[in-house]
Amino acid sequence: MKITHIEHIGIAVKNLEESIKYYEKVLGLKCYSIEEVKDQKVKTAFFKVGQTKIELLESTDSEGPIGKFISKNGEGLHHMAFATEDVDASLKEAEAKGIRVIDKISRKGAEGLNIGFLHPKSTFGVLTELCEKK
């Protein structure tokens, strides 16, 4: 598996609008994109810090993955995403090395990326996303 860089850090929030205000007014960052990913039941907002992005995630359905996460854990760090040259090959390689995968094959994510997740029970408690720009 060839990881090229940290693609983004995902942060679960209850209110995207209020969270954007914090990142813009307090931290001085600029939100450059807001997008809804309907099949993941989430609305996202992106900020860039150097070469790394921050992705805020607001659930659009309390039964969606982010809604369940916030209900169980509250707001906060949701996942770490790494860029790779081939998500499908990376998922297969991780599984062959004994890592539990959430996605056997990649799927579409925000910003047009192909994504796949590794289960936090196999990654020392960190939900790990693998991303590939197509």
N, C-alpha and C positions, 0 to 999 in steps of 0.2 A: 504494500500500500504506500503510495507516495502522497504525503500531505504537503501541500505547498505553502499554506498560511492559515491563520485563523480567519475564517470568513466572516463570522459575526458571533456576538454573544446575545442570547435570547433572554429577555426579561418579561415575566408575566406581570401584567398590571390589571387593575380593576377598571380603570377609566383612562382610556387612551388620550383624550383631550387634556385632562389634568396632568397626566404624566409628560406629555409633550411640552407643556408650559414649564415644568421643572427643568427638563433638559435644555430648553431654549433660554429661559430667563435666568436660571441659576447657573447652569454650566456653560452657557454661551454657545451651545451647539445648534445646528440648523437641521430641522426635519426636511429631508429631501424627497421622501416618498411615503404615501399612505396607500395601503392596498388591502383588499379583503380576499382571503383564500377560502372560498365557500366550502370546499370539501373538507377542510380542516377546522371549520367553524371558528375562524379567527380573523381579526383585523390587525394589521401590522403597521408600524411606523418605523422608519429607518433614519439613523444618524450616522455620520462617518467621523471617526476619530483616527487620524493618521490613515493607515491602510486597513484598519479594522472597522467593522460596522457594529452598531448597537441596534438590535431589533426589539421593539416593544410589542408585546402580544396581548391583545384584549379579546376575550372570548365573545363570540356572537351567540353562544348557546351554552347554558350552564352545564349541559351534559357533554359538551365537546372536551377535547383534551386539556385546553387551557382552563376552562371553567372548572373541571374536576381538580386540576392541579391547584388552583387558587383556593378552592373549597377545602382541600386537604392541607395545603402548606402555606397559604397566604401568598401575597405578592412577593416577587423576588426572582433571583436567578433561576431560569428554567432550563437552559441548555447551552452548550458550547458547540459551535459549528466550525468544522475544518474543511477547507477546500481540498479536493482531490481531483486527479485527472480522470478517474473513472469510478463513479459511485458504485455501479453494479459489481465491478471486479473487487472493489474495496469491501463491500458487504460480504461477498463470497469468501474473501481472504480472512476477514474478521471471524466469520462463522467457522471456517476451517481451523482457526486457531483457538476455538472454544468459546468465543464471545457470543453471547445471546443477542440476536438481532431482532429488532421490531419489524423492520422491512426486509423482506427477502429480495425484492427488486426496488429500484428507485421509483419515485413518484414526483409529480410537479409540486414545487413550492413557490414561495414568494420570489419576486424579481426574476421569474423565468428559470430558476435553478432546478436541476434534478437533485432530489434529496433522498436520504435514507437514514434511519436512526439505529443506534446501538443501545441496548437496554442498560439502564443505570445499575442494575444488579450485577452486571459484568464489567462495569467501567468505574468501579470505586465510587459509586453514588452520583456520577455526573452523566446526565442524559447527553449523549454525544450524537451530533448530526454530521453527516458527511454530505458535502455539496459539490456539484459539478456544474459549471457554466456551459450551456450548450450553444 
